[in-house]
């Protein structure tokens, strides 16, 4: 009897597993045919507004001519930001970043608002995507160099179609040296890393292990005589292995947006070169004027002469926009 019950249980379990598998297949099929597939022509139509073209050879020679094995040709969607005053910064890091890595990436890049800086990354999951998104939010141009062709069917990763559209909409571009139908492969990503390292004046690494692709990019940057910038991290976190090692080897430690600006050659003065008030609302400008010198939160709120809850919301929004920061019990301008 025990055998029969066991046998019956196994058969029943198998039937349930088969039923669940079939239901899952039906669900995914319906999801694809009724939701994903109808959206695909819309994406294709949109991308047709930014057709794939060959990048001008003059630009290739100017921005990639100094690296070993420069690309023979490059394909582009969007417009290449070729203004000579622009400075390119490559940002790389872990796919499975920590909350610290996310916070650092957003803080550093948004702090570059108002400067002629272009953020370059690989469109990948993790820090790459955060770098692109933060650049767009900060009003900076972004360049994505995926490890695949730029065709709608192969652009990698598929999850970042919308991000690619945002990059194009905000004046940036997608660049690849691969044919538009070439899918990403194990060898295409290390190859594209040399383009990311070569195009920029410096490469910033935020969280990565010793054997990561980000570490490869920083090594290439060093080989190409570019600056390497690294965010120090927790010594007990394996995602801090590469940045901490690079700092030990001579990379520039980065703990603030000002560190990046100095490393890129911008002169930092007490009165920041980006007009602090130009992008602010009237309420934000009033707060900045009150902060000619640092103030305690309570004192500042009293001088703002608005309800406390409204003042706290405004101060939080300004901190997110990197206009102010609270340190040592006082609020001050960034």
Rosetta silent file (secondary structure, phi, psi, omega in degrees, C-alpha in Angstrom):
SEQUENCE: XXXXXXXXXXXXXXXXXXXXXXXXXXXXXXXXXXXXXXXXXXXXXXXXXXXXXXXXXXXXXXXXXXXXXXXXXXXXXXXXXXXXXXXXXXXXXXXXXXXXXXXXXXXXXXXXXXXXXXXXXXXXXXXXXXXXXXXXXXXXXXXXXXXXXXXXXXXXXXXXXXXXXXXXXXXXXXXXXXXXXXXXXXXXXXXXXXXXXXXXXXXXXXXXXXXXXXXXXXXXXXXXXXXXXXXXXXXXXXXXXXXXXXXXXXXXXXXXXXXXXXXXXXXXXXXXXXXXXXXXXXXXXXXXXXXXXXXXXXXXXXXXXXXXXXXXXXXXXXXXXXXXXXXXXXXXXX
SCORE:     score description
SCORE:     0.000 S_00000001
   1 L     0.000  -39.308  179.150    0.000    0.000    0.000 S_00000001
   2 H   -62.346  -40.038  179.188    2.831    2.350    0.819 S_00000001
   3 H   -62.547  -43.315 -178.645    4.344    1.682   -2.594 S_00000001
   4 H   -62.140  -41.712  179.604    1.010    2.399   -4.293 S_00000001
   5 H   -64.344  -41.463  178.906    0.602    5.694   -2.431 S_00000001
   6 H   -63.560  -44.221 -179.832    4.153    6.721   -3.339 S_00000001
   7 H   -62.253  -42.657  178.536    3.633    5.735   -6.964 S_00000001
   8 H   -62.104  -39.776  179.883    0.356    7.641   -7.065 S_00000001
   9 H   -63.856  -41.316 -178.877    2.048   10.720   -5.565 S_00000001
  10 H   -65.759  -44.258 -179.765    4.828   10.645   -8.165 S_00000001
  11 H   -62.592  -44.259 -179.866    2.364   10.293  -11.031 S_00000001
  12 H   -62.329  -41.354  179.137    0.222   13.094   -9.658 S_00000001
  13 H   -62.956  -41.477  178.968    3.262   15.330   -9.206 S_00000001
  14 H   -64.368  -40.859  179.369    4.370   14.685  -12.767 S_00000001
  15 H   -63.771  -41.674  178.106    0.910   15.490  -14.071 S_00000001
  16 H   -63.377  -43.091  179.079    0.845   18.748  -12.113 S_00000001
  17 H   -61.242  -41.277  178.924    4.309   19.694  -13.394 S_00000001
  18 H   -64.873  -42.945  179.597    3.201   18.968  -16.962 S_00000001
  19 H   -62.748  -43.824  179.342    0.026   20.990  -16.490 S_00000001
  20 H   -64.099  -39.287  178.116    1.954   23.932  -15.020 S_00000001
  21 H   -61.854  -44.841 -179.255    4.464   23.762  -17.883 S_00000001
  22 H   -64.913  -41.803  178.156    1.653   23.805  -20.449 S_00000001
  23 H   -63.419  -41.368  178.168   -0.104   26.694  -18.709 S_00000001
  24 H   -62.364  -40.931  179.472    3.167   28.628  -18.556 S_00000001
  25 H   -63.574  -44.222  179.640    3.771   28.027  -22.261 S_00000001
  26 H   -62.426  -43.238 -179.391    0.254   29.216  -23.132 S_00000001
  27 H   -62.024  -47.949 -178.921    0.682   32.317  -20.949 S_00000001
  28 H   -65.297  -36.682  178.507    4.051   33.259  -22.461 S_00000001
  29 H   -63.489  -46.056  178.234    2.750   32.638  -25.983 S_00000001
  30 H   -64.212  -40.549  178.104   -0.218   34.923  -25.416 S_00000001
  31 H   -58.830  -43.319 -178.250    2.041   37.526  -23.787 S_00000001
  32 H   -68.388  -50.182 -172.296    4.318   37.499  -26.830 S_00000001
  33 H   -74.953  -29.492 -174.266    1.661   37.491  -29.558 S_00000001
  34 H  -102.976  -15.758 -176.805   -0.814   39.911  -27.967 S_00000001
  35 H  -123.344  -51.928 -175.224    1.444   42.341  -26.096 S_00000001
  36 H   -75.682  -50.367 -175.978    5.118   42.196  -27.147 S_00000001
  37 H   -60.456  -42.209  178.083    4.756   41.508  -30.876 S_00000001
  38 H   -61.418  -26.747 -179.717    2.236   44.336  -31.511 S_00000001
  39 H   -79.972  -20.710 -175.162    4.692   46.778  -29.939 S_00000001
  40 H   -61.384  -44.829  177.438    7.594   45.654  -32.114 S_00000001
  41 H   -59.939  -33.590  178.800    6.469   47.490  -35.300 S_00000001
  42 H   -63.295  -42.666  178.688    6.119   50.663  -33.224 S_00000001
  43 H   -64.683  -44.280  179.883    9.722   50.337  -32.082 S_00000001
  44 H   -59.845  -44.252  179.163   10.863   49.561  -35.624 S_00000001
  45 H   -60.737  -42.210 -179.883    8.983   52.586  -36.954 S_00000001
  46 H   -64.011  -45.907 -177.470   10.552   54.787  -34.293 S_00000001
  47 H   -65.605  -23.768  176.324   14.074   53.514  -34.976 S_00000001
  48 H   -64.773  -20.428  175.274   13.535   54.228  -38.667 S_00000001
  49 H   -71.203  -17.127  177.930   13.607   57.906  -37.650 S_00000001
  50 H  -126.154   72.907 -174.429   17.242   57.247  -36.694 S_00000001
  51 L   -64.998  154.654  177.431   18.538   55.098  -39.560 S_00000001
  52 L   -75.091  127.873  178.453   21.832   53.250  -39.316 S_00000001
  53 E  -131.004  163.670  174.149   24.576   55.126  -41.144 S_00000001
  54 E   -82.921  133.211  178.328   28.322   54.802  -41.495 S_00000001
  55 L   -71.485  139.354 -178.104   30.219   57.146  -39.223 S_00000001
  56 L   -56.368  136.152 -176.981   32.391   59.633  -41.083 S_00000001
  57 H   -61.854  -31.465  178.087   35.982   58.412  -41.451 S_00000001
  58 H   -61.280  -42.008  179.226   37.305   61.757  -40.205 S_00000001
  59 H   -67.732  -40.851  178.254   35.516   61.231  -36.880 S_00000001
  60 H   -59.526  -46.703 -179.183   36.780   57.639  -36.637 S_00000001
  61 H   -64.716  -37.513 -176.540   40.366   58.787  -37.210 S_00000001
  62 H   -71.795  -42.156 -172.709   40.038   61.659  -34.731 S_00000001
  63 H   -97.974  -20.328 -177.246   38.459   59.744  -31.845 S_00000001
  64 H  -125.992   -1.121 -173.590   39.728   56.200  -32.391 S_00000001
  65 L   -67.810  -21.085 -176.015   42.842   56.613  -34.528 S_00000001
  66 L   -85.051  -14.459 -175.913   45.272   56.492  -31.599 S_00000001
  67 L   -85.853  150.179  174.480   44.257   53.075  -30.286 S_00000001
  68 L   -61.911  146.042 -177.849   45.852   49.834  -31.541 S_00000001
  69 L    50.350   58.471  178.694   43.681   48.042  -34.089 S_00000001
  70 L   -64.541  153.761 -179.355   41.365   51.010  -34.706 S_00000001
  71 L   -65.640  139.504  178.108   38.001   50.147  -36.259 S_00000001
  72 L   -74.337  -32.403  176.571   37.949   50.119  -40.045 S_00000001
  73 L  -152.958  154.903  177.479   34.355   51.323  -40.009 S_00000001
  74 L  -134.496  145.983  177.468   31.692   52.240  -37.472 S_00000001
  75 E  -109.112  149.015 -174.421   27.909   52.354  -37.705 S_00000001
  76 E  -142.407  142.719  163.840   25.807   54.939  -35.903 S_00000001
  77 E  -113.751  134.015 -178.749   22.222   55.781  -35.050 S_00000001
  78 E    93.573 -163.334 -176.082   21.698   59.414  -34.066 S_00000001
  79 L  -113.364  129.791  178.282   24.174   62.267  -34.156 S_00000001
  80 L   -75.124  128.557 -179.172   27.767   62.035  -33.017 S_00000001
  81 L   -78.856   88.310 -171.701   28.581   64.880  -30.568 S_00000001
  82 L   -97.770   12.175  175.973   31.654   66.217  -32.346 S_00000001
  83 L   -57.791  125.111 -176.107   31.828   69.662  -30.703 S_00000001
  84 L   -63.461  -17.633 -179.065   35.559   70.090  -29.907 S_00000001
  85 L   -83.222  -10.572 -178.258   34.754   71.546  -26.474 S_00000001
  86 L   -77.117  141.389  176.899   33.055   68.342  -25.298 S_00000001
  87 E  -113.324  130.830 -177.090   34.943   65.991  -22.982 S_00000001
  88 E   -96.373  135.248  177.099   34.117   62.277  -23.086 S_00000001
  89 E  -128.387  120.092  176.185   33.934   60.185  -19.907 S_00000001
  90 E   -88.453  134.379  179.397   33.447   56.422  -20.026 S_00000001
  91 E  -121.306  125.214 -179.414   31.598   54.904  -17.068 S_00000001
  92 E  -132.577  163.175  179.187   31.742   51.156  -16.389 S_00000001
  93 E   172.109 -172.404 -172.118   30.812   48.852  -13.535 S_00000001
  94 L   -72.282  147.263  171.268   29.050   45.750  -12.338 S_00000001
  95 L   -70.902  -46.027  179.864   25.824   44.374  -13.752 S_00000001
  96 L   -96.506   64.262 -176.700   24.723   43.175  -10.314 S_00000001
  97 L   -71.525  163.857  176.667   25.668   46.374   -8.520 S_00000001
  98 L   -90.337  173.685  175.826   24.793   47.142   -4.911 S_00000001
  99 H   -63.679  -32.069  176.150   22.542   49.939   -3.668 S_00000001
 100 H   -62.909  -45.914  179.387   25.755   51.802   -2.833 S_00000001
 101 H   -60.473  -41.120  178.610   26.929   51.514   -6.444 S_00000001
 102 H   -63.192  -46.722 -178.444   23.592   52.812   -7.725 S_00000001
 103 H   -62.743  -43.186 -179.556   23.628   55.754   -5.317 S_00000001
 104 H   -64.026  -47.146 -178.183   27.224   56.644   -6.168 S_00000001
 105 H   -58.787  -48.936 -179.116   26.676   56.444   -9.937 S_00000001
 106 H   -64.133  -43.038 -178.538   23.613   58.678   -9.862 S_00000001
 107 H   -63.665  -46.073 -175.930   25.206   61.177   -7.468 S_00000001
 108 H   -66.797  -46.122 -175.286   28.458   61.528   -9.407 S_00000001
 109 H   -72.511  -40.491  178.327   26.956   61.886  -12.869 S_00000001
 110 H   -65.167  -25.619  177.325   24.140   64.215  -11.862 S_00000001
 111 L   -72.696   -6.966  178.097   26.781   66.378  -10.209 S_00000001
 112 L   -93.214    3.846 -179.442   28.293   67.004  -13.660 S_00000001
 113 L   -52.305  133.114  176.141   25.187   68.904  -14.781 S_00000001
 114 L    94.287   -8.611  179.782   26.001   72.025  -16.769 S_00000001
 115 L  -100.515  152.182 -179.082   29.471   70.952  -17.903 S_00000001
 116 L   -77.652   69.536 -175.896   30.356   70.007  -21.509 S_00000001
 117 E  -121.359  137.678  176.036   30.714   66.303  -20.720 S_00000001
 118 E  -110.901  129.298 -179.862   29.508   63.296  -22.728 S_00000001
 119 E   -95.036  124.900 -179.267   28.874   60.040  -20.847 S_00000001
 120 E  -111.794  133.864  174.055   29.932   56.881  -22.693 S_00000001
 121 E  -157.009 -174.271 -169.060   28.909   53.379  -21.657 S_00000001
 122 L  -104.451    8.945  178.060   27.891   50.008  -23.051 S_00000001
 123 L    67.786    4.650 -176.219   24.072   49.961  -22.686 S_00000001
 124 L   -74.750  172.460  174.626   24.418   46.816  -20.540 S_00000001
 125 L   -66.451  155.064  175.440   22.447   45.968  -17.430 S_00000001
 126 L    90.361 -135.872 -175.050   23.626   47.501  -14.174 S_00000001
 127 H   -60.075  -36.865  178.749   26.005   50.458  -13.938 S_00000001
 128 H   -54.769  -52.696 -178.353   26.027   50.999  -17.721 S_00000001
 129 H   -63.386  -41.630  178.286   22.293   51.633  -17.805 S_00000001
 130 H   -60.662  -39.251  179.861   22.436   53.774  -14.664 S_00000001
 131 H   -62.846  -45.887  178.114   25.182   55.882  -16.233 S_00000001
 132 H   -62.245  -47.725 -177.891   23.086   56.521  -19.360 S_00000001
 133 H   -63.134  -41.839  179.716   19.937   57.270  -17.379 S_00000001
 134 H   -66.354  -37.342  177.757   21.748   59.601  -14.972 S_00000001
 135 H   -62.126  -44.882  179.645   23.366   61.436  -17.880 S_00000001
 136 H   -62.022  -44.267  179.681   19.975   62.020  -19.498 S_00000001
 137 H   -64.495  -30.603 -179.570   18.494   63.271  -16.209 S_00000001
 138 L   -86.459    0.132  179.577   21.458   65.614  -15.765 S_00000001
 139 L    78.421   20.571  178.252   21.034   67.044  -19.259 S_00000001
 140 L   -97.361  153.609  174.008   24.262   65.488  -20.546 S_00000001
 141 E   -75.001  150.221 -179.941   24.692   63.773  -23.893 S_00000001
 142 E  -129.380  141.737  173.461   25.092   59.998  -23.841 S_00000001
 143 E  -121.073  127.387  176.235   26.815   57.561  -26.201 S_00000001
 144 E  -109.409  132.311  178.375   26.012   53.847  -26.020 S_00000001
 145 L  -121.214   87.172 -178.193   28.384   51.292  -27.567 S_00000001
 146 L   -73.135  164.700  178.382   26.618   47.897  -27.384 S_00000001
 147 L   -92.002   33.408 -179.717   28.350   44.583  -28.028 S_00000001
 148 L  -147.017  179.638  171.769   26.073   43.831  -30.984 S_00000001
 149 L   -72.352  174.754 -176.009   24.885   45.357  -34.216 S_00000001
 150 L   -99.548    6.045  178.392   22.373   48.204  -34.166 S_00000001
 151 L   -65.915  151.553 -177.452   19.553   46.368  -35.976 S_00000001
 152 L   -59.976  -30.260 -175.886   16.182   46.171  -34.245 S_00000001
 153 L   -80.270  -19.210 -170.799   16.370   42.367  -34.107 S_00000001
 154 L  -122.563  -10.498 -176.705   19.802   42.117  -32.490 S_00000001
 155 L   -53.567  127.591 -173.549   20.370   45.236  -30.371 S_00000001
 156 L  -120.054  139.271   -3.270   21.584   43.992  -26.996 S_00000001
 157 L   -81.819  153.614 -177.204   20.285   43.883  -24.363 S_00000001
 158 H   -62.138  -29.587 -177.367   16.711   43.672  -25.563 S_00000001
 159 H   -66.501  -13.068 -173.982   15.473   45.090  -22.273 S_00000001
 160 H  -109.015   25.221  172.677   17.103   48.435  -23.086 S_00000001
 161 H   -56.069  -48.921 -177.684   15.258   49.364  -26.277 S_00000001
 162 H   -61.884  -39.031  177.945   13.497   52.160  -24.420 S_00000001
 163 H   -64.512  -40.393  176.704   16.778   53.410  -22.983 S_00000001
 164 H   -60.434  -39.581  178.205   18.272   53.431  -26.479 S_00000001
 165 H   -63.888  -42.356  179.445   15.322   55.520  -27.657 S_00000001
 166 H   -61.994  -41.205  179.238   15.831   57.999  -24.816 S_00000001
 167 H   -59.805  -43.659  179.796   19.516   58.361  -25.711 S_00000001
 168 H   -68.249  -42.149 -178.460   18.567   59.175  -29.311 S_00000001
 169 H   -62.235  -31.142 -176.249   15.736   61.511  -28.321 S_00000001
 170 L   -95.654   15.499  172.882   18.053   63.569  -26.124 S_00000001
 171 L    94.864    3.213  178.936   20.674   64.109  -28.826 S_00000001
 172 L   -88.785 -162.226 -177.217   22.981   61.162  -28.125 S_00000001
 173 E  -155.006  161.999  172.414   23.827   58.201  -30.318 S_00000001
 174 E  -111.526  134.401 -177.130   24.370   54.439  -30.538 S_00000001
 175 E  -129.340  140.384  175.244   27.643   53.251  -32.094 S_00000001
 176 E  -152.515  149.529  175.093   28.833   49.788  -33.177 S_00000001
 177 L   -96.848    3.687 -176.916   31.515   48.389  -35.425 S_00000001
 178 L   -99.403  152.261  176.292   29.383   45.324  -36.202 S_00000001
 179 L   -55.787  149.017 -173.341   26.987   44.764  -39.063 S_00000001
 180 L   -59.481  -20.242 -178.310   23.413   45.704  -38.162 S_00000001
 181 L  -101.615    4.477 -176.376   22.362   42.017  -38.067 S_00000001
 182 L   -83.365  124.060 -179.415   25.264   40.736  -35.974 S_00000001
 183 L   -79.776  157.859  176.047   24.207   39.405  -32.592 S_00000001
 184 L   -66.454  138.694 -179.014   26.286   39.914  -29.454 S_00000001
 185 L  -133.681  171.687 -176.250   28.777   37.110  -28.856 S_00000001
 186 H   -61.404  -24.566 -177.743   31.349   36.234  -26.201 S_00000001
 187 H   -96.731  -15.176 -177.344   34.079   37.927  -28.233 S_00000001
 188 H   -74.455  -30.099 -176.351   32.189   41.058  -29.324 S_00000001
 189 H   -72.109  -45.898  174.016   31.987   42.563  -25.833 S_00000001
 190 H   -61.197  -33.722  178.845   35.751   42.599  -25.091 S_00000001
 191 H   -64.860  -44.322 -178.286   36.267   44.010  -28.598 S_00000001
 192 H   -68.911  -23.137  179.861   33.848   46.880  -28.061 S_00000001
 193 H   -59.772  -32.419  179.634   35.531   47.646  -24.706 S_00000001
 194 H   -66.771  -30.409  176.902   38.535   48.996  -26.589 S_00000001
 195 H   -70.368  -41.372  179.310   36.228   51.541  -28.281 S_00000001
 196 H   -63.832  -39.351  179.314   34.805   52.635  -24.934 S_00000001
 197 H   -73.289  -34.789 -174.035   38.307   53.058  -23.506 S_00000001
 198 H   -79.493  -28.559 -174.349   39.686   54.767  -26.594 S_00000001
 199 H   -76.289  -21.870 -169.417   37.002   57.371  -27.215 S_00000001
 200 L  -106.923  157.354  175.219   37.211   59.021  -23.795 S_00000001
 201 L   -71.939  -30.816 -178.693   39.687   61.144  -21.913 S_00000001
 202 E  -150.022  157.280  175.309   39.126   59.018  -18.810 S_00000001
 203 E  -119.963  128.047  178.903   37.341   55.867  -17.659 S_00000001
 204 E  -105.227  126.946  178.814   35.462   55.781  -14.345 S_00000001
 205 E  -110.991  129.958  179.674   34.877   52.399  -12.702 S_00000001
 206 E  -125.380  104.685  178.781   32.126   51.911  -10.112 S_00000001
 207 L    62.992  117.236  176.021   32.012   48.460   -8.503 S_00000001
 208 L  -170.532  154.223  176.651   33.541   45.471  -10.312 S_00000001
 209 L   -90.122  173.864 -177.615   35.358   42.239   -9.554 S_00000001
 210 L   -58.688  -39.548 -170.243   38.913   41.380  -10.583 S_00000001
 211 L  -104.344   26.128 -176.961   37.871   39.362  -13.640 S_00000001
 212 L   -86.458  164.787  174.766   35.057   41.549  -14.949 S_00000001
 213 H   -64.864  -30.412  177.875   34.689   43.197  -18.330 S_00000001
 214 H   -62.689  -38.482  178.317   34.919   46.565  -16.575 S_00000001
 215 H   -64.481  -36.075  176.557   38.405   45.631  -15.378 S_00000001
 216 H   -62.819  -43.077 -179.170   39.340   44.863  -18.987 S_00000001
 217 H   -62.255  -42.409  179.610   38.137   48.309  -20.050 S_00000001
 218 H   -67.432  -34.978  176.985   40.241   50.059  -17.404 S_00000001
 219 H   -64.496  -41.988  177.146   43.305   48.041  -18.422 S_00000001
 220 H   -63.428  -40.895  178.459   42.785   49.112  -22.024 S_00000001
 221 H   -59.310  -41.724  177.194   42.386   52.728  -20.904 S_00000001
 222 H   -63.920  -43.227  179.022   45.747   52.497  -19.139 S_00000001
 223 H   -61.908  -32.243 -178.693   47.324   50.943  -22.236 S_00000001
 224 L   -88.951    8.944  178.949   45.946   53.815  -24.327 S_00000001
 225 L    63.799   36.126  173.982   47.416   56.385  -21.919 S_00000001
 226 L  -101.116  158.295  177.938   43.997   57.477  -20.684 S_00000001
 227 E   -75.707  145.262  174.884   43.215   58.379  -17.077 S_00000001
 228 E  -116.679  126.989  179.029   41.525   55.796  -14.872 S_00000001
 229 E  -114.315  141.297 -176.022   39.196   56.978  -12.105 S_00000001
 230 E  -140.081  139.094  177.230   37.893   54.627   -9.419 S_00000001
 231 L   -92.021  118.083  179.415   35.304   54.859   -6.646 S_00000001
 232 L   -64.290  149.336 -177.174   36.640   53.299   -3.424 S_00000001
 233 L  -139.143 -179.079 -179.838   34.394   50.689   -1.848 S_00000001
 234 L   -61.263  126.331 -176.996   33.821   48.372    1.069 S_00000001
 235 L   -69.065  -14.442  179.471   36.845   46.086    1.531 S_00000001
 236 L   -94.736   -0.782 -178.737   34.498   43.223    2.464 S_00000001
 237 L  -105.485  123.475 -177.594   32.493   43.483   -0.767 S_00000001
 238 H   -63.150  -21.845  178.203   33.874   41.607   -3.786 S_00000001
 239 H   -71.403   -9.052  177.162   32.374   44.302   -6.024 S_00000001
 240 H   -97.108   -0.266 -176.179   34.993   46.678   -4.612 S_00000001
 241 H   -57.043  -54.383 -175.045   37.927   44.461   -5.637 S_00000001
 242 H   -66.310  -50.119  179.293   38.695   46.139   -8.955 S_00000001
 243 H   -58.896  -44.613 -179.003   38.246   49.812   -7.899 S_00000001
 244 H   -65.107  -38.526  177.814   40.276   49.371   -4.705 S_00000001
 245 H   -64.370  -42.849 -178.896   43.006   47.513   -6.581 S_00000001
 246 H   -65.053  -38.494  176.729   43.171   50.220   -9.252 S_00000001
 247 H   -62.491  -41.386  177.855   43.457   52.964   -6.622 S_00000001
 248 H   -62.475  -30.109 -178.701   46.330   51.044   -5.073 S_00000001
 249 L   -88.150   -2.729  175.378   47.955   50.933   -8.527 S_00000001
 250 L   119.136    2.512  176.631   47.612   54.700   -9.033 S_00000001
 251 L   -65.809  156.051 -179.303   44.079   55.350  -10.302 S_00000001
 252 E   -78.244  120.049  177.385   42.486   58.625   -9.224 S_00000001
 253 E   -71.456  134.747 -176.855   40.142   58.040   -6.242 S_00000001
 254 L  -118.077  120.449  177.870   36.725   59.600   -6.829 S_00000001
 255 L  -126.524    0.819 -179.605   34.481   60.591   -3.937 S_00000001
 256 L  -159.783  160.997  174.465   32.599   63.558   -5.431 S_00000001
 257 H   -58.613  -33.283  179.862   31.614   65.125   -8.765 S_00000001
 258 H   -62.046  -35.527  177.391   34.282   67.761   -8.126 S_00000001
 259 H   -61.453  -41.514  178.971   36.940   65.028   -8.167 S_00000001
 260 H   -65.040  -45.112 -177.960   35.791   63.988  -11.637 S_00000001
 261 H   -60.782  -42.408  178.373   35.757   67.569  -12.914 S_00000001
 262 H   -64.827  -40.547  179.709   39.299   68.172  -11.688 S_00000001
 263 H   -65.097  -30.391  179.458   40.478   64.907  -13.251 S_00000001
 264 L   -86.911   -0.793  174.480   38.952   65.966  -16.588 S_00000001
 265 L    97.399    6.653  176.976   40.743   69.309  -16.467 S_00000001
 266 L   -81.882  140.281  177.649   37.959   71.636  -15.386 S_00000001
 267 L   -86.119  126.125 -178.121   38.948   74.358  -12.952 S_00000001
 268 L  -101.302  119.515  178.287   36.782   74.259   -9.835 S_00000001
 269 L  -115.485  172.155 -179.578   36.225   77.579   -8.114 S_00000001
 270 L   -62.060  -37.920  173.116   34.101   78.565   -5.160 S_00000001
 271 L   -93.258  103.025 -174.098   31.558   79.970   -7.588 S_00000001
 272 L   -56.633  141.303 -177.435   30.851   76.933   -9.748 S_00000001
 273 L   -64.898  -25.843  174.650   31.136   77.596  -13.515 S_00000001
 274 L   -78.983  133.985 -177.306   27.681   76.206  -14.172 S_00000001
 275 L   -65.734  106.656 -172.949   25.190   78.912  -13.364 S_00000001
 276 L   -60.421  -29.538 -174.271   23.696   77.522  -10.171 S_00000001
 277 L   -94.726  -13.380 -170.170   20.529   79.588  -10.497 S_00000001
 278 L   -66.721  -32.678 -177.159   19.843   79.232  -14.221 S_00000001
 279 L  -100.386   13.059 -173.594   18.085   75.847  -13.999 S_00000001
 280 L  -100.975  154.253  170.438   16.227   76.549  -10.737 S_00000001
 281 L   -76.241  170.017  179.103   12.646   77.457   -9.953 S_00000001
 282 H   -60.681  -40.547  179.538   11.950   80.693   -8.105 S_00000001
 283 H   -62.947  -43.344 -179.308   11.502   78.764   -4.843 S_00000001
 284 H   -65.819  -39.922  178.413   14.824   76.939   -5.303 S_00000001
 285 H   -62.346  -39.261  178.689   16.624   80.187   -6.138 S_00000001
 286 H   -62.040  -41.122  179.081   15.282   81.755   -2.932 S_00000001
 287 H   -65.363  -42.815 -179.725   16.634   78.845   -0.894 S_00000001
 288 H   -62.563  -36.823  177.765   20.052   79.060   -2.574 S_00000001
 289 H   -66.586  -36.749  176.828   20.233   82.763   -1.777 S_00000001
 290 H   -66.518  -24.594 -177.954   19.470   82.005    1.873 S_00000001
 291 L   -94.631   33.502  173.479   22.326   79.491    1.801 S_00000001
 292 L   -56.183  -29.486  170.674   25.025   82.053    1.076 S_00000001
 293 L  -133.957  151.708 -177.160   26.458   80.437    4.203 S_00000001
 294 L   -58.581  146.056 -179.713   25.559   76.992    5.636 S_00000001
 295 E  -136.984  151.714  172.251   22.535   76.848    7.943 S_00000001
 296 E   -71.015  150.752 -174.896   20.921   74.319   10.259 S_00000001
 297 H   -55.356  -46.274 -178.261   17.706   72.840    8.861 S_00000001
 298 H   -61.074  -43.312  179.348   15.462   74.436   11.490 S_00000001
 299 H   -63.920  -41.959 -178.871   16.977   77.880   10.980 S_00000001
 300 H   -64.295  -44.092 -178.773   16.684   77.583    7.202 S_00000001
 301 H   -62.537  -39.007  177.314   13.036   76.500    7.335 S_00000001
 302 H   -62.503  -41.109 -179.512   12.176   79.467    9.571 S_00000001
 303 H   -71.845  -26.387  178.935   13.842   81.853    7.106 S_00000001
 304 H   -68.244  -27.325  175.600   12.030   80.215    4.162 S_00000001
 305 L    59.984   42.924  174.463    8.741   81.340    5.726 S_00000001
 306 L  -132.882  163.248  177.636    6.695   78.429    4.336 S_00000001
 307 L   -54.691  144.662 -174.621    4.921   75.524    6.078 S_00000001
 308 H   -58.272  -43.413 -178.337    7.399   72.966    7.466 S_00000001
 309 H   -63.864  -40.013  178.296    6.081   70.039    5.411 S_00000001
 310 H   -67.584  -38.858  179.025    6.328   72.037    2.179 S_00000001
 311 H   -63.700  -42.653 -179.446    9.830   73.239    3.087 S_00000001
 312 H   -65.181  -38.750  177.061   11.032   69.684    3.747 S_00000001
 313 H   -63.651  -44.430  179.804    9.660   68.452    0.414 S_00000001
 314 H   -62.717  -43.901  179.670   11.385   71.314   -1.416 S_00000001
 315 H   -64.150  -38.135  177.676   14.694   70.671    0.361 S_00000001
 316 H   -64.056  -43.154  178.490   14.490   66.967   -0.475 S_00000001
 317 H   -62.838  -39.862  179.664   13.877   67.753   -4.152 S_00000001
 318 H   -68.019  -33.468  178.114   16.836   70.150   -4.200 S_00000001
 319 H   -69.333  -39.736  176.726   19.063   67.510   -2.612 S_00000001
 320 H   -62.019  -38.372  179.623   18.031   64.985   -5.278 S_00000001
 321 L   -78.909    2.693  178.201   18.876   67.568   -7.956 S_00000001
 322 L    63.056   33.622  175.694   22.292   67.993   -6.311 S_00000001
 323 L   -90.598  -32.189  179.319   21.685   71.690   -5.597 S_00000001
 324 E  -136.304  165.262  173.518   22.194   71.351   -1.839 S_00000001
 325 E  -147.628  151.348  179.142   23.559   68.796    0.612 S_00000001
 326 E  -108.531  122.827 -176.537   23.243   68.236    4.337 S_00000001
 327 E  -148.325  132.690  178.052   26.467   67.507    6.172 S_00000001
 328 L    62.910   30.841  178.565   27.492   67.840    9.793 S_00000001
 329 L    82.724    2.337 -179.100   24.039   69.045   10.825 S_00000001
 330 E  -125.676  150.747  174.812   24.072   71.920    8.314 S_00000001
 331 E  -102.180  134.443 -179.443   22.619   72.444    4.841 S_00000001
 332 E  -142.338  164.221  174.660   24.854   74.035    2.235 S_00000001
 333 E   -67.645  150.631  173.636   25.063   74.560   -1.509 S_00000001
 334 L   -77.178    0.000    0.000   26.727   71.842   -3.566 S_00000001
